[in-house]
Amino acid sequence: MIRFPVALLGTAMALAASGVEAQSPADVSAGDWARAQLGQYLRPGLTWSLFQQAMRDRFREIDRDGDGISPKDYARNLQAAEAQRRAQIIQQQLARDLDNDGAVSRDELVAFFHRQADQPLRSASGSIEPTAEQRKVVLDKLVADALKDDLDHDGTISFEEMRRAAAVQVEGRRGPDDGGPRVPPSLDADGDGVISAAEWDAALQSAFRSADGDGDGQLSKDEVERAAQAIATARDAVLRAESARRRAAEGRKRAAACRVPVAPAGARLVVVGAYEGAALSTASIGGDDREVTVSRLVIEPGPEPLHLVLSSYDANVWLVTGAVERVAQVFASSQQAGAEKRPRVGVVGVPPERVRFAAEAACLPYFYQPQSREWTTALTTIEALFGRAPDAAVGAYSIATMGVPSGRPDAQAALPGAVALPAGGPARATWAEMLRFNPAGLVSVAPEQVAAPLPVKRYGVLPQEAGLAQLIEEGALKAVGVGRRSTFEADNRPVVAATASGLLILRRVRLPAGLNGAHSVRFVLGRGVPMPEGSPGHSCIVSEETGEPVAAGARC
C-alpha cells in the first residue's frame, strides 16, 4: 500500500468544546483542495487507482464513525488524540510505581530518581563526579518536581491524582486549533453537512482528470509538468485559507481569554489609540505606584451606535462626553498592569453597565501612529479579537480632547475638572515642569465616577512633578540650587521660574510615582530624616550628612 504525504490535508482534530468551525473557509474550492492534494505526490506513473486508494485510507482516518466526514468526526479525533496524550502521561507516572499498587510514594520516587541524581556533572573541563551534597540537591529537586502532582500533599500520588494532572497538562497544551488544516466544506456537494466518500472521490477524480490529458488513467512526465503550475496555484490558495483559519481560531481563543465582549448589533466598531493622555489625573488606578493620565473623547452626533475600543500605553482615564447616548459599549485596556495583570484604565461618562475591560493588560496592544508597524499589528489583533475589521481607527501620541469617530483633535479645549495651578509660591517652577510634560494640566478625577477593573482612589501624593510641587508646597521638600528656567501659563499669562538642581527632603515623605527618565530628579536626604517611602525610580537620593548616594538612580 502506498502512503502519500498529507501535509496539506492535515490532522483531524478540532476544538469541539468551543464549538468553533472545524473546517477551512468556504472560499477554498473543492477543485483547489483536490489539486493541492495531488501536488503532494505528483509524479510520472501515478494512476487514479493508487491516488484513490491512498486518499480513501486518509478519508477513513478522519471519518471516525463511518458515515462521512462532519464536524463531529473532528471532535472525536481530538478527543482520541488527547486521550492518547493523557495515557502517555499516566504511563510515565506508573513507571515509577515500583510496588504496583497503583500509586507512587515519595520513597518510590527517591528510588526511581536515585540513578539520575548519581549521574556525573558536566563542566567546561569535562564530567566530574557529584559530591554527596550535590546528589542530594539534584535528588530533592527531582522528587519535589514529581510531587507537584500530589494534590492532597499526603506524600503519595494516587491514580486519581495522576489522571487529574494528565488532564490539566493536556488541557494546558491545547492550542486555538489542532495545528492542521481541514477538509473544506466545498466538498459537500449536496450541502447536507456531511462529506461522503462519493463526494470525496468526485473532487479528487476531477483533479486527476484535469492533469491526465490523454485520459489513460496514468500521468506521464509531460502531463506532470503541465499540471505543475495549476497545482502550485491551488496549493497557495489552500495555504492562504489555512492561515486565515488559524488566525481566526487564535483570535477566538484570545478573545475568550481576554473576555472580549460581543459587539452590539448594528454598532460601528471604532478604535482609539494613544500612548498617553495629555493631562495628569488626581486619582490613581490600582495603587499610587503608577502615574495615570487623562484624555477626553467628544462623541460626535450621528445616527449609528458606537462600540468603542480604547487602548493606551500609559494608565489612562478616558473622559467620554458629547453624544454619549451613541455609545453602545466600551472595551478598554492599557499596557500598565495592576493586581492579577488587570489593566490600569478607567472610563468616566458612560454608564458602568456598558463598559468592559480586557482581562489582562497584554490583551490589547496600544497604537497611535497610522501606517506604523504597531498600528498595523494592533488593528490586525483587534480584527481577530472581534471577528471583524474596525469601521474607524483614530489615534495620537498624546490625546487631550479628540472628536470621535472623526479623530479631530481640539488642543484649545480645557478638560473638565482642570485644576487651577498656583501662579506663584515656592513650587511655581515645578508646576511649570509638570505642564511641560502634561500640557492639558492636572485634572481632578472623582474616584466614584470612574468605571475601572482595579480600585480607584485619590493619590496621597500626586505623581511626577505634580507630586514634587505638592510636597514643596507642604514644606516636605525644599528646592536647592538653580537649574534651567521653565515657563507655564497661569491666568492666561506666562510665568517664568528657575527650576531647582536638587530637592532637599526635610521630613518623612512618600515619593511621587513616575520619577523615571526625564521625570527623575536629584534628592538630598536631610540630616536625621528617614528614607522616604515609595520608589525613587531613576532619581538619585544623596545623604546630606555624608554626601554619598543612598539610593542610586540615573541622576546620581
Kinemage of the C-alpha trace (Angstrom):
@kinemage 1
@onewidth
@group {chain A} dominant
@subgroup {mainchain}
@vectorlist {calphas} color= white
{ca met a 1} P 0.000 0.000 0.000
{ca ile a 2} L 1.340 3.399 -0.945
{ca arg a 3} L 1.272 6.143 1.712
{ca phe a 4} L 1.440 9.712 0.442
{ca pro a 5} L 2.243 12.885 2.402
{ca val a 6} L -0.793 14.615 3.884
{ca ala a 7} L 0.695 17.958 4.929
{ca leu a 8} L -1.995 19.972 3.175
{ca leu a 9} L -4.758 17.683 4.335
{ca gly a 10} L -3.751 17.884 7.961
{ca thr a 11} L -4.859 16.043 11.028
{ca ala a 12} L -8.444 15.540 12.058
{ca met a 13} L -8.717 17.064 15.496
{ca ala a 14} L -10.822 20.114 16.372
{ca leu a 15} L -11.830 22.433 19.175
{ca ala a 16} L -15.081 20.678 19.898
{ca ala a 17} L -15.563 22.227 23.318
{ca ser a 18} L -15.618 25.763 21.965
{ca gly a 19} L -17.940 24.899 19.104
{ca val a 20} L -15.693 26.577 16.527
{ca glu a 21} L -15.998 25.735 12.850
{ca ala a 22} L -13.695 22.800 12.235
{ca gln a 23} L -13.152 23.285 8.536
{ca ser a 24} L -11.294 25.545 6.172
{ca pro a 25} L -13.026 28.710 4.941
{ca ala a 26} L -15.699 28.087 2.313
{ca asp a 27} L -13.836 30.160 -0.276
{ca val a 28} L -11.446 27.238 -0.852
{ca ser a 29} L -12.912 25.406 -3.797
{ca ala a 30} L -13.131 21.637 -3.916
{ca gly a 31} L -11.003 21.783 -7.071
{ca asp a 32} L -8.184 23.762 -5.454
{ca trp a 33} L -8.184 21.491 -2.423
{ca ala a 34} L -8.078 18.334 -4.569
{ca arg a 35} L -5.310 19.706 -6.826
{ca ala a 36} L -3.285 20.617 -3.712
{ca gln a 37} L -3.561 17.010 -2.527
{ca leu a 38} L -2.482 15.767 -5.940
{ca gly a 39} L 0.527 18.051 -5.783
{ca gln a 40} L 1.788 16.327 -2.651
{ca tyr a 41} L 2.897 13.294 -4.624
{ca leu a 42} L 2.693 14.310 -8.306
{ca arg a 43} L 4.985 12.052 -10.328
{ca pro a 44} L 5.050 10.213 -13.655
{ca gly a 45} L 3.335 6.830 -13.470
{ca leu a 46} L 0.785 7.850 -10.857
{ca thr a 47} L -2.584 6.197 -11.564
{ca trp a 48} L -6.044 7.156 -10.425
{ca ser a 49} L -6.453 3.866 -8.549
{ca leu a 50} L -3.301 4.497 -6.486
{ca phe a 51} L -4.338 8.072 -5.785
{ca gln a 52} L -7.871 6.970 -4.832
{ca gln a 53} L -6.643 4.166 -2.581
{ca ala a 54} L -4.237 6.359 -0.619
{ca met a 55} L -6.773 9.146 -0.192
{ca arg a 56} L -9.541 6.686 0.779
{ca asp a 57} L -7.273 5.486 3.617
{ca arg a 58} L -6.997 9.062 4.755
{ca phe a 59} L -10.762 9.507 4.456
{ca arg a 60} L -11.304 6.551 6.781
{ca glu a 61} L -8.843 8.019 9.307
{ca ile a 62} L -10.909 11.204 9.501
{ca asp a 63} L -14.358 9.591 9.184
{ca arg a 64} L -14.323 8.122 12.654
{ca asp a 65} L -17.902 6.835 12.704
{ca gly a 66} L -18.072 5.604 9.105
{ca asp a 67} L -20.946 7.836 7.983
{ca gly a 68} L -18.969 10.557 6.202
{ca ile a 69} L -16.843 13.486 7.390
{ca ser a 70} L -18.599 16.023 9.590
{ca pro a 71} L -17.572 18.316 12.483
{ca lys a 72} L -18.336 15.561 14.995
{ca asp a 73} L -15.535 13.475 13.448
{ca tyr a 74} L -13.045 16.254 14.098
{ca ala a 75} L -14.292 16.456 17.679
{ca arg a 76} L -13.931 12.713 18.200
{ca asn a 77} L -10.465 12.678 16.697
{ca leu a 78} L -9.400 15.476 19.015
{ca gln a 79} L -10.753 13.500 21.958
{ca ala a 80} L -8.884 10.389 20.799
{ca ala a 81} L -5.618 12.277 20.391
{ca glu a 82} L -5.946 13.909 23.790
{ca ala a 83} L -6.848 10.563 25.378
{ca gln a 84} L -3.636 9.149 23.970
{ca arg a 85} L -1.631 12.049 25.398
{ca arg a 86} L -3.224 11.586 28.821
{ca ala a 87} L -2.440 7.868 28.722
{ca gln a 88} L 1.197 8.601 27.910
{ca ile a 89} L 1.477 10.999 30.853
{ca ile a 90} L -0.130 8.496 33.236
{ca gln a 91} L 2.089 5.717 31.860
{ca gln a 92} L 5.155 7.830 32.668
{ca gln a 93} L 3.891 8.181 36.238
{ca leu a 94} L 3.082 4.491 36.606
{ca ala a 95} L 6.621 3.615 35.517
{ca arg a 96} L 7.615 4.899 38.981
{ca asp a 97} L 5.065 2.676 40.765
{ca leu a 98} L 7.653 0.131 41.856
{ca asp a 99} L 5.363 -1.949 44.100
{ca asn a 100} L 2.493 -1.982 41.572
{ca asp a 101} L -0.127 -0.689 43.992
{ca gly a 102} L -1.470 1.933 41.582
{ca ala a 103} L 0.105 4.861 43.435
{ca val a 104} L 3.558 6.443 43.625
{ca ser a 105} L 5.011 7.214 47.045
{ca arg a 106} L 7.837 9.563 47.922
{ca asp a 107} L 10.060 6.562 48.713
{ca glu a 108} L 9.380 5.151 45.242
{ca leu a 109} L 10.309 8.479 43.684
{ca val a 110} L 13.557 8.576 45.646
{ca ala a 111} L 14.407 5.060 44.463
{ca phe a 112} L 13.385 5.850 40.882
{ca phe a 113} L 15.416 9.063 40.585
{ca his a 114} L 18.446 7.866 42.557
{ca arg a 115} L 20.362 6.736 39.494
{ca gln a 116} L 19.601 10.011 37.668
{ca ala a 117} L 20.874 12.045 40.640
{ca asp a 118} L 24.050 9.964 40.652
{ca gln a 119} L 24.996 10.903 37.076
{ca pro a 120} L 28.308 12.794 36.567
{ca leu a 121} L 28.031 16.570 36.378
{ca arg a 122} L 29.140 18.317 33.212
{ca ser a 123} L 31.524 21.269 33.339
{ca ala a 124} L 33.687 23.225 30.917
{ca ser a 125} L 36.593 20.914 31.699
{ca gly a 126} L 34.574 17.691 31.343
{ca ser a 127} L 32.485 15.433 33.555
{ca ile a 128} L 33.002 15.293 37.304
{ca glu a 129} L 31.525 13.069 39.965
{ca pro a 130} L 28.936 14.848 42.104
{ca thr a 131} L 29.502 15.236 45.803
{ca ala a 132} L 27.057 13.753 48.282
{ca glu a 133} L 25.577 17.195 48.824
{ca gln a 134} L 25.160 17.765 45.096
{ca arg a 135} L 23.472 14.373 44.712
{ca lys a 136} L 21.045 15.276 47.463
{ca val a 137} L 20.221 18.657 45.880
{ca val a 138} L 19.501 17.053 42.492
{ca leu a 139} L 17.503 14.204 44.002
{ca asp a 140} L 15.435 16.502 46.188
{ca lys a 141} L 14.567 18.677 43.187
{ca leu a 142} L 13.554 15.714 41.030
{ca val a 143} L 11.341 14.312 43.781
{ca ala a 144} L 9.816 17.711 44.584
{ca asp a 145} L 9.000 18.331 40.915
{ca ala a 146} L 7.292 14.944 40.660
{ca leu a 147} L 5.326 15.509 43.865
{ca lys a 148} L 3.696 18.620 42.403
{ca asp a 149} L 1.004 16.216 41.231
{ca asp a 150} L 0.354 15.170 44.857
{ca leu a 151} L -2.662 17.435 45.183
{ca asp a 152} L -3.614 16.479 48.747
{ca his a 153} L 0.047 16.672 49.908
{ca asp a 154} L -0.030 13.291 51.632
{ca gly a 155} L 3.297 12.217 50.121
{ca thr a 156} L 1.717 9.824 47.604
{ca ile a 157} L 0.479 10.394 44.062
{ca ser a 158} L -2.710 8.386 43.723
{ca phe a 159} L -4.042 7.144 40.397
{ca glu a 160} L -6.801 9.762 40.561
{ca glu a 161} L -4.169 12.470 41.065
{ca met a 162} L -2.265 11.110 38.053
{ca arg a 163} L -5.439 11.269 35.970
{ca arg a 164} L -6.249 14.814 37.042
{ca ala a 165} L -2.657 16.005 36.478
{ca ala a 166} L -2.646 14.462 32.992
{ca ala a 167} L -5.939 16.176 32.166
{ca val a 168} L -4.578 19.548 33.284
{ca gln a 169} L -1.400 19.138 31.212
{ca val a 170} L -3.280 18.174 28.057
{ca glu a 171} L -5.791 20.982 28.501
{ca gly a 172} L -2.978 23.474 29.035
{ca arg a 173} L -1.272 22.460 25.799
{ca arg a 174} L -4.412 22.760 23.692
{ca gly a 175} L -3.970 25.459 21.099
{ca pro a 176} L -6.593 27.508 19.282
{ca asp a 177} L -6.963 24.544 16.921
{ca asp a 178} L -5.238 21.220 16.336
{ca gly a 179} L -2.417 22.740 14.286
{ca gly a 180} L -3.585 21.259 10.989
{ca pro a 181} L -5.813 22.256 8.069
{ca arg a 182} L -9.294 20.857 7.481
{ca val a 183} L -11.203 19.415 4.579
{ca pro a 184} L -13.076 22.380 3.086
{ca pro a 185} L -16.882 22.344 3.211
{ca ser a 186} L -16.920 22.949 -0.536
{ca leu a 187} L -16.511 19.167 -0.965
{ca asp a 188} L -20.028 18.785 0.438
{ca ala a 189} L -21.679 18.978 -2.965
{ca asp a 190} L -25.247 18.300 -1.773
{ca gly a 191} L -24.968 20.657 1.215
{ca asp a 192} L -26.166 18.145 3.803
{ca gly a 193} L -23.334 18.937 6.233
{ca val a 194} L -21.530 15.639 5.621
{ca ile a 195} L -18.754 14.904 3.113
{ca ser a 196} L -19.450 11.426 1.772
{ca ala a 197} L -16.913 9.058 0.252
{ca ala a 198} L -18.512 9.666 -3.160
{ca glu a 199} L -18.154 13.443 -2.802
{ca trp a 200} L -14.552 12.995 -1.655
{ca asp a 201} L -13.742 10.773 -4.650
{ca ala a 202} L -15.529 13.075 -7.097
{ca ala a 203} L -13.369 16.084 -6.159
{ca leu a 204} L -10.148 14.103 -6.287
{ca gln a 205} L -11.041 12.347 -9.556
{ca ser a 206} L -11.821 15.694 -11.175
{ca ala a 207} L -8.385 16.983 -10.185
{ca phe a 208} L -6.715 13.846 -11.517
{ca arg a 209} L -8.576 14.013 -14.805
{ca ser a 210} L -7.569 17.663 -15.276
{ca ala a 211} L -3.951 16.524 -15.101
{ca asp a 212} L -4.465 13.327 -17.150
{ca gly a 213} L -4.689 14.984 -20.553
{ca asp a 214} L -4.999 11.824 -22.644
{ca gly a 215} L -7.408 10.189 -20.220
{ca asp a 216} L -5.485 6.907 -19.968
{ca gly a 217} L -5.683 6.864 -16.139
{ca gln a 218} L -1.938 7.364 -15.659
{ca leu a 219} L 0.144 10.532 -15.527
{ca ser a 220} L 3.029 10.889 -17.959
{ca lys a 221} L 6.078 13.075 -17.491
{ca asp a 222} L 4.653 15.734 -19.828
{ca glu a 223} L 1.310 15.695 -18.033
{ca val a 224} L 3.023 16.134 -14.682
{ca glu a 225} L 4.982 19.123 -15.993
{ca arg a 226} L 1.873 20.732 -17.492
{ca ala a 227} L -0.102 20.263 -14.268
{ca ala a 228} L 2.601 21.701 -12.006
{ca gln a 229} L 1.601 25.368 -12.311
{ca ala a 230} L -2.112 24.790 -11.670
{ca ile a 231} L -1.232 22.644 -8.672
{ca ala a 232} L 1.133 25.294 -7.294
{ca thr a 233} L -1.621 27.919 -7.593
{ca ala a 234} L -4.072 25.617 -5.831
{ca arg a 235} L -1.596 24.905 -3.066
{ca asp a 236} L -1.146 28.633 -2.461
{ca ala a 237} L -4.917 29.095 -2.195
{ca val a 238} L -5.218 26.292 0.342
{ca leu a 239} L -2.313 27.594 2.414
{ca arg a 240} L -3.761 31.113 2.459
{ca ala a 241} L -7.113 29.769 3.586
{ca glu a 242} L -5.457 27.659 6.245
{ca ser a 243} L -3.509 30.645 7.509
{ca ala a 244} L -6.725 32.647 7.731
{ca arg a 245} L -8.430 29.810 9.589
{ca arg a 246} L -5.603 29.615 12.117
{ca arg a 247} L -5.676 33.373 12.687
{ca ala a 248} L -9.414 33.273 13.211
{ca ala a 249} L -9.108 30.368 15.640
{ca glu a 250} L -6.326 32.131 17.518
{ca gly a 251} L -8.442 35.266 17.651
{ca arg a 252} L -11.379 33.350 19.094
{ca lys a 253} L -9.177 31.774 21.735
{ca arg a 254} L -7.582 35.071 22.666
{ca ala a 255} L -10.939 36.823 22.688
{ca ala a 256} L -12.289 34.258 25.146
{ca ala a 257} L -9.215 34.553 27.387
{ca cys a 258} L -9.360 38.359 27.270
{ca arg a 259} L -13.131 38.402 27.846
{ca val a 260} L -13.782 40.419 24.716
{ca pro a 261} L -17.482 41.286 24.554
{ca val a 262} L -19.658 40.661 21.549
{ca ala a 263} L -20.156 43.853 19.571
{ca pro a 264} L -23.716 45.176 19.864
{ca ala a 265} L -25.795 44.558 16.754
{ca gly a 266} L -25.631 47.407 14.276
{ca ala a 267} L -22.887 49.290 16.133
{ca arg a 268} L -19.889 50.779 14.344
{ca leu a 269} L -16.613 49.411 15.712
{ca val a 270} L -14.421 52.459 16.424
{ca val a 271} L -10.939 52.041 17.907
{ca val a 272} L -8.978 54.838 19.569
{ca gly a 273} L -5.289 54.525 20.382
{ca ala a 274} L -2.834 56.674 22.334
{ca tyr a 275} L 0.480 56.444 24.072
{ca glu a 276} L -0.762 58.625 26.931
{ca gly a 277} L -3.235 61.301 27.906
{ca ala a 278} L -2.195 64.946 27.775
{ca ala a 279} L -3.256 65.639 31.372
{ca leu a 280} L -2.356 64.151 34.731
{ca ser a 281} L -5.016 62.579 36.954
{ca thr a 282} L -5.565 63.273 40.659
{ca ala a 283} L -6.890 59.710 41.011
{ca ser a 284} L -4.829 56.544 40.893
{ca ile a 285} L -5.928 53.220 39.428
{ca gly a 286} L -4.660 50.076 41.102
{ca gly a 287} L -2.423 51.903 43.585
{ca asp a 288} L -0.326 55.050 43.926
{ca asp a 289} L 2.797 53.454 42.437
{ca arg a 290} L 1.964 54.438 38.844
{ca glu a 291} L 1.058 57.750 37.220
{ca val a 292} L -2.322 57.988 35.486
{ca thr a 293} L -3.034 60.341 32.593
{ca val a 294} L -6.342 61.745 31.302
{ca ser a 295} L -7.860 62.105 27.833
{ca arg a 296} L -11.252 63.362 26.706
{ca leu a 297} L -13.276 61.918 23.844
{ca val a 298} L -16.112 64.025 22.482
{ca ile a 299} L -18.638 61.731 20.808
{ca glu a 300} L -19.870 63.432 17.659
{ca pro a 301} L -23.569 63.348 16.720
{ca gly a 302} L -24.652 60.610 14.349
{ca pro a 303} L -27.355 58.017 13.709
{ca glu a 304} L -25.384 54.832 14.376
{ca pro a 305} L -24.494 53.376 17.785
{ca leu a 306} L -20.778 53.069 18.515
{ca his a 307} L -18.745 50.247 20.006
{ca leu a 308} L -15.595 51.959 21.296
{ca val a 309} L -12.295 50.129 21.764
{ca leu a 310} L -9.868 52.291 23.769
{ca ser a 311} L -6.190 51.438 24.093
{ca ser a 312} L -3.236 53.306 25.585
{ca tyr a 313} L 0.292 52.573 26.682
{ca asp a 314} L 0.141 54.566 29.921
{ca ala a 315} L -2.511 54.083 32.550
{ca asn a 316} L -5.263 56.414 31.415
{ca val a 317} L -8.693 57.749 32.380
{ca trp a 318} L -10.934 58.330 29.356
{ca leu a 319} L -13.474 61.129 29.875
{ca val a 320} L -16.307 60.450 27.431
{ca thr a 321} L -18.521 63.455 26.673
{ca gly a 322} L -20.720 64.745 23.851
{ca ala a 323} L -23.315 62.459 22.269
{ca val a 324} L -22.707 59.705 24.824
{ca glu a 325} L -26.094 58.192 24.041
{ca arg a 326} L -24.470 56.828 20.854
{ca val a 327} L -22.057 54.683 22.877
{ca ala a 328} L -23.499 51.178 22.996
{ca gln a 329} L -20.409 49.657 24.583
{ca val a 330} L -16.817 50.441 25.576
{ca phe a 331} L -13.944 47.949 25.730
{ca ala a 332} L -10.809 49.470 27.280
{ca ser a 333} L -7.271 48.496 28.231
{ca ser a 334} L -3.774 49.870 28.800
{ca gln a 335} L -0.318 48.341 28.813
{ca gln a 336} L 0.161 49.093 32.519
{ca ala a 337} L -0.911 46.216 34.749
{ca gly a 338} L -2.012 46.173 38.351
{ca ala a 339} L -3.129 43.267 40.519
{ca glu a 340} L -3.720 39.995 38.656
{ca lys a 341} L -2.378 41.612 35.464
{ca arg a 342} L -5.552 43.676 35.088
{ca pro a 343} L -5.095 46.875 33.084
{ca arg a 344} L -4.855 50.267 34.765
{ca val a 345} L -7.539 52.056 32.825
{ca gly a 346} L -10.737 53.903 33.651
{ca val a 347} L -13.770 55.327 31.863
{ca val a 348} L -15.887 58.275 33.003
{ca gly a 349} L -19.145 59.403 31.413
{ca val a 350} L -20.505 56.066 30.167
{ca pro a 351} L -22.881 54.010 32.343
{ca pro a 352} L -20.792 51.253 34.001
{ca glu a 353} L -23.002 48.501 32.610
{ca arg a 354} L -21.844 49.489 29.118
{ca val a 355} L -18.139 49.370 29.982
{ca arg a 356} L -15.952 46.265 29.720
{ca phe a 357} L -12.236 45.813 30.344
{ca ala a 358} L -9.630 43.418 28.987
{ca ala a 359} L -8.922 40.513 31.324
{ca glu a 360} L -5.210 41.329 31.193
{ca ala a 361} L -3.200 44.380 30.188
{ca ala a 362} L -1.420 42.458 27.438
{ca cys a 363} L -4.671 41.540 25.685
{ca leu a 364} L -4.986 44.730 23.664
{ca pro a 365} L -1.912 46.315 22.027
{ca tyr a 366} L -1.522 50.093 22.016
{ca phe a 367} L -1.156 52.137 18.839
{ca tyr a 368} L -1.192 55.774 17.844
{ca gln a 369} L 0.741 56.399 14.614
{ca pro a 370} L -1.051 55.474 11.364
{ca gln a 371} L 0.874 53.310 8.912
{ca ser a 372} L 3.320 52.245 11.626
{ca arg a 373} L 4.061 48.615 12.396
{ca glu a 374} L 2.392 48.965 15.810
{ca trp a 375} L -0.733 50.415 14.181
{ca thr a 376} L -0.980 47.564 11.656
{ca thr a 377} L -0.335 44.910 14.313
{ca ala a 378} L -2.899 46.407 16.653
{ca leu a 379} L -5.650 46.608 14.046
{ca thr a 380} L -4.929 43.049 12.920
{ca thr a 381} L -5.177 41.901 16.532
{ca ile a 382} L -8.417 43.813 17.075
{ca glu a 383} L -9.888 42.310 13.919
{ca ala a 384} L -9.002 38.829 15.188
{ca leu a 385} L -10.428 39.553 18.638
{ca phe a 386} L -13.724 40.967 17.405
{ca gly a 387} L -14.049 38.872 14.273
{ca arg a 388} L -14.336 41.957 12.073
{ca ala a 389} L -12.262 44.889 10.881
{ca pro a 390} L -12.818 48.247 12.641
{ca asp a 391} L -15.095 50.709 10.888
{ca ala a 392} L -12.856 53.564 12.028
{ca ala a 393} L -9.455 53.814 13.711
{ca val a 394} L -8.008 57.040 15.120
{ca gly a 395} L -5.119 57.822 17.413
{ca ala a 396} L -2.467 60.229 18.619
{ca tyr a 397} L 0.638 60.017 20.779
{ca ser a 398} L -0.933 62.236 23.449
{ca ile a 399} L -4.674 62.897 23.486
{ca ala a 400} L -6.143 65.921 25.264
{ca thr a 401} L -9.516 66.292 23.515
{ca met a 402} L -10.452 64.322 20.397
{ca gly a 403} L -13.670 64.073 18.404
{ca val a 404} L -14.881 60.533 17.782
{ca pro a 405} L -15.292 58.906 15.355
{ca ser a 406} L -13.599 61.581 13.197
{ca gly a 407} L -10.379 61.711 15.231
{ca arg a 408} L -10.233 65.513 15.055
{ca pro a 409} L -8.174 66.964 17.931
{ca asp a 410} L -9.113 70.095 19.866
{ca ala a 411} L -5.988 71.327 21.609
{ca gln a 412} L -7.658 74.528 22.828
{ca ala a 413} L -10.491 72.929 24.790
{ca ala a 414} L -9.949 72.797 28.544
{ca leu a 415} L -10.579 69.411 30.102
{ca pro a 416} L -13.459 69.091 32.574
{ca gly a 417} L -12.123 69.250 36.119
{ca ala a 418} L -8.882 71.011 35.178
{ca val a 419} L -7.192 72.226 38.377
{ca ala a 420} L -6.141 75.896 38.581
{ca leu a 421} L -2.423 75.863 39.357
{ca pro a 422} L -0.765 78.416 41.660
{ca ala a 423} L 0.647 81.438 39.795
{ca gly a 424} L 3.264 81.934 42.472
{ca gly a 425} L 4.694 80.276 45.534
{ca pro a 426} L 7.706 78.029 46.125
{ca ala a 427} L 6.594 75.333 43.641
{ca arg a 428} L 5.813 77.534 40.629
{ca ala a 429} L 8.829 76.237 38.681
{ca thr a 430} L 7.903 72.628 39.417
{ca trp a 431} L 4.331 73.253 38.269
{ca ala a 432} L 5.850 74.658 35.079
{ca glu a 433} L 7.750 71.407 34.603
{ca met a 434} L 4.547 69.454 35.161
{ca leu a 435} L 2.859 71.418 32.376
{ca arg a 436} L 5.791 70.817 30.076
{ca phe a 437} L 5.059 67.101 30.262
{ca asn a 438} L 1.280 67.399 30.645
{ca pro a 439} L 0.158 70.386 28.532
{ca ala a 440} L -3.517 69.799 29.392
{ca gly a 441} L -2.670 70.241 33.057
{ca leu a 442} L -3.850 68.462 36.182
{ca val a 443} L -7.405 67.104 36.161
{ca ser a 444} L -9.450 66.400 39.259
{ca val a 445} L -10.976 62.962 38.778
{ca ala a 446} L -13.664 61.802 41.227
{ca pro a 447} L -12.894 58.138 42.017
{ca glu a 448} L -16.560 57.239 42.475
{ca gln a 449} L -17.285 58.299 38.882
{ca val a 450} L -14.633 56.039 37.334
{ca ala a 451} L -15.521 52.610 35.940
{ca ala a 452} L -12.315 50.575 36.242
{ca pro a 453} L -11.128 46.969 36.696
{ca leu a 454} L -8.976 47.999 39.683
{ca pro a 455} L -9.563 50.145 42.796
{ca val a 456} L -9.648 53.908 42.148
{ca lys a 457} L -8.665 56.432 44.834
{ca arg a 458} L -7.209 59.901 45.182
{ca tyr a 459} L -3.436 59.986 45.266
{ca gly a 460} L -1.939 60.605 48.668
{ca val a 461} L 0.964 62.203 46.818
{ca leu a 462} L 0.355 63.188 43.212
{ca pro a 463} L 2.624 61.552 40.600
{ca gln a 464} L 5.711 63.010 38.933
{ca glu a 465} L 6.254 66.796 39.001
{ca ala a 466} L 2.757 67.414 40.382
{ca gly a 467} L 3.698 65.387 43.456
{ca leu a 468} L 7.009 67.200 43.817
{ca ala a 469} L 5.172 70.534 43.658
{ca gln a 470} L 2.660 69.273 46.222
{ca leu a 471} L 5.452 68.259 48.643
{ca ile a 472} L 7.255 71.560 48.149
{ca glu a 473} L 4.105 73.491 48.966
{ca glu a 474} L 3.529 71.294 52.046
{ca gly a 475} L 7.046 72.036 53.274
{ca ala a 476} L 8.275 68.452 52.975
{ca leu a 477} L 10.698 69.347 50.164
{ca lys a 478} L 12.788 72.442 49.572
{ca ala a 479} L 14.328 73.445 46.268
{ca val a 480} L 18.106 73.856 46.443
{ca gly a 481} L 20.422 75.126 43.716
{ca val a 482} L 19.397 76.591 40.380
{ca gly a 483} L 18.852 74.692 37.132
{ca arg a 484} L 17.240 75.755 33.876
{ca arg a 485} L 14.273 78.118 33.550
{ca ser a 486} L 10.705 76.974 32.812
{ca thr a 487} L 7.552 78.766 31.642
{ca phe a 488} L 3.896 77.964 32.144
{ca glu a 489} L 0.550 79.696 31.792
{ca ala a 490} L -1.374 80.972 34.820
{ca asp a 491} L -4.444 83.169 34.403
{ca asn a 492} L -3.637 83.444 30.681
{ca arg a 493} L -0.222 84.951 31.315
{ca pro a 494} L 3.220 83.347 31.139
{ca val a 495} L 5.064 82.650 34.370
{ca val a 496} L 8.835 82.183 34.214
{ca ala a 497} L 10.693 80.465 37.038
{ca ala a 498} L 14.044 78.800 37.619
{ca thr a 499} L 13.972 75.074 38.332
{ca ala a 500} L 15.946 73.622 41.226
{ca ser a 501} L 19.004 71.467 40.643
{ca gly a 502} L 18.054 69.434 43.727
{ca leu a 503} L 15.304 68.890 46.294
{ca leu a 504} L 16.093 68.681 49.998
{ca ile a 505} L 13.929 66.167 51.871
{ca leu a 506} L 13.006 67.787 55.184
{ca arg a 507} L 10.768 65.110 56.745
{ca arg a 508} L 9.400 61.627 56.173
{ca val a 509} L 7.619 61.556 52.819
{ca arg a 510} L 6.316 59.198 50.197
{ca leu a 511} L 7.969 59.848 46.856
{ca pro a 512} L 5.710 60.539 43.878
{ca ala a 513} L 5.204 57.783 41.342
{ca gly a 514} L 6.782 58.000 37.920
{ca leu a 515} L 10.152 59.627 38.699
{ca asn a 516} L 11.759 57.910 35.724
{ca gly a 517} L 13.594 59.141 32.659
{ca ala a 518} L 13.110 62.863 32.113
{ca his a 519} L 10.995 62.985 35.288
{ca ser a 520} L 13.890 61.895 37.518
{ca val a 521} L 15.402 64.406 39.971
{ca arg a 522} L 18.222 64.664 42.498
{ca phe a 523} L 17.130 64.453 46.136
{ca val a 524} L 19.188 65.379 49.191
{ca leu a 525} L 18.139 63.471 52.300
{ca gly a 526} L 18.240 65.903 55.226
{ca arg a 527} L 20.147 65.094 58.400
{ca gly a 528} L 18.192 62.732 60.626
{ca val a 529} L 15.389 62.337 58.099
{ca pro a 530} L 14.324 58.713 57.454
{ca met a 531} L 14.448 57.271 53.959
{ca pro a 532} L 11.308 58.155 52.005
{ca glu a 533} L 8.696 55.564 51.146
{ca gly a 534} L 7.917 54.698 47.538
{ca ser a 535} L 10.221 54.166 44.618
{ca pro a 536} L 12.734 56.833 43.549
{ca gly a 537} L 12.620 55.407 40.025
{ca his a 538} L 15.622 56.761 38.139
{ca ser a 539} L 16.083 59.562 40.678
{ca cys a 540} L 19.079 59.835 42.967
{ca ile a 541} L 18.954 60.297 46.736
{ca val a 542} L 22.132 61.686 48.336
{ca ser a 543} L 22.724 61.875 52.078
{ca glu a 544} L 23.204 65.475 53.274
{ca glu a 545} L 25.319 64.130 56.100
{ca thr a 546} L 27.796 62.050 54.053
{ca gly a 547} L 27.352 63.378 50.534
{ca glu a 548} L 27.090 59.778 49.336
{ca pro a 549} L 24.193 58.291 47.371
{ca val a 550} L 21.795 56.237 49.485
{ca ala a 551} L 19.544 55.362 46.519
{ca ala a 552} L 21.454 55.402 43.249
{ca gly a 553} L 19.418 56.117 40.137
{ca ala a 554} L 20.249 57.524 36.732
{ca arg a 555} L 20.641 61.025 38.177
{ca cys a 556} L 23.453 60.073 40.611
